[in-house]
Amino acid sequence: MDLHDSVAVVTGSNRGLGREFAAQLLERGAKKVYATARTPGSVQIPGVTPLGLDITDPDSIARAAAIAGDATLIVNNAGTFTRAGLTNADLAQIELELETNFYGPLLVTRAFAPILAANGGGTILNVLSVLSWLHLPSAGAYAAAKAAAWAMTDVARQELAPSAIHVAALHVAYMDTDMAAHITAPKADPADVAALALDGIENDLTEILADDTTRSVKQGLSAQPAPPAAVAA
């Protein structure tokens, strides 16, 4: 996809990776960037068009789609990370992870796919995670939601291809954002990740792997899962 003169909708644009996507799309010649957030006043990026959007609210999504009827690129970036497990966490936290990280991107895709098709086609990029494939107790709910979003991405790619809509996935490990502030492991610069992802969109990649950790985990998917670590008495 040629990003020059594209019209983009970026969810979760008020900080972190979403902010980088919005700013860099303008730098690459996008005609318009709808930078969305639940509170549009929190979007402080010169040149963008702030737009209110809560991806957990179908009515909010419908209102945003009615405004951004010229869209040709959707970046499903907004998400949440509760650090909830699966067998012992508050069910409300697990539901929040699924509502935000799976149903949110799905509802945005369903709302904007007809718009992209009417505009001659376009691209949808879903921001996923290395945890789509690496499933850890410390992020059980998040991993389950991102794994579901990976499956959704692969199915949507096939379903929307006849409408000239390309669906891509970005998989990335830890980034230096508020969401990963509690993580002490090495973190990627979100500016670098956004640039890599936009390169991938321009080259029509279906899966964009942003770092060595993600590439290593993807290569190991065919391996037998390791047994749980022993618990000290």
Secondary structure as GFF3:
##gff-version 3
##sequence-region A 1 233
A	DSSP	beta_strand	7	10	.	.	.	ID=ss1
A	DSSP	alpha_helix	16	27	.	.	.	ID=ss2
A	DSSP	beta_strand	32	37	.	.	.	ID=ss3
A	DSSP	three_ten_helix	40	42	.	.	.	ID=ss4
A	DSSP	beta_strand	49	52	.	.	.	ID=ss5
A	DSSP	alpha_helix	58	67	.	.	.	ID=ss6
A	DSSP	beta_strand	73	76	.	.	.	ID=ss7
A	DSSP	alpha_helix	91	98	.	.	.	ID=ss8
A	DSSP	pi_helix	99	103	.	.	.	ID=ss9
A	DSSP	alpha_helix	104	118	.	.	.	ID=ss10
A	DSSP	beta_strand	122	127	.	.	.	ID=ss11
A	DSSP	three_ten_helix	130	132	.	.	.	ID=ss12
A	DSSP	three_ten_helix	137	139	.	.	.	ID=ss13
A	DSSP	alpha_helix	140	160	.	.	.	ID=ss14
A	DSSP	three_ten_helix	161	163	.	.	.	ID=ss15
A	DSSP	beta_strand	165	171	.	.	.	ID=ss16
A	DSSP	three_ten_helix	178	180	.	.	.	ID=ss17
A	DSSP	alpha_helix	190	202	.	.	.	ID=ss18
A	DSSP	beta_strand	207	209	.	.	.	ID=ss19
A	DSSP	alpha_helix	212	219	.	.	.	ID=ss20
###
